[in-house]
Amino acid sequence: MLIGGEPNKIDEGSGSVVFLWEGEKWYDEFAEIAFVGELMDNLPHEEFLFIRIGEDYDDIEARGSYQCNPHRVRIAREIAAD
């Protein structure tokens, strides 16, 4: 459930919140997905940061330019070996 869910993280100082959705099909024809897209279209870019990572390696979308970012939300890639 996208809409009405509780934030995963809240920063009291800045008022920043993080919502993390996993396993959602992110297609604009779904009403909740369209709502999130329309919301972002109407927000000033400096007031939010949105990152979506799809199943394919190059399926990444980033929108907004929220600079405060107290939760350090970012895309991180690494090479690991065991």
NORKAZI-V45839 format. One record per residue. N is the residue number from 0. SS is DSSP state (hx for helix, st for strand, lp for the rest). Layout:
N;SS
N;SS
This chain:
0;lp
1;lp
2;lp
3;lp
4;lp
5;lp
6;lp
7;lp
8;st
9;st
10;st
11;lp
12;lp
13;lp
14;lp
15;st
16;st
17;st
18;lp
19;lp
20;lp
21;lp
22;lp
23;lp
24;lp
25;lp
26;lp
27;lp
28;lp
29;lp
30;hx
31;hx
32;hx
33;hx
34;hx
35;hx
36;hx
37;hx
38;hx
39;hx
40;hx
41;hx
42;lp
43;lp
44;hx
45;hx
46;hx
47;lp
48;st
49;st
50;st
51;st
52;st
53;lp
54;lp
55;lp
56;lp
57;lp
58;lp
59;st
60;st
61;st
62;st
63;st
64;lp
65;lp
66;lp
67;lp
68;lp
69;lp
70;lp
71;lp
72;lp
73;lp
74;lp
75;lp
76;lp
77;lp
78;lp
79;lp
80;lp
81;lp
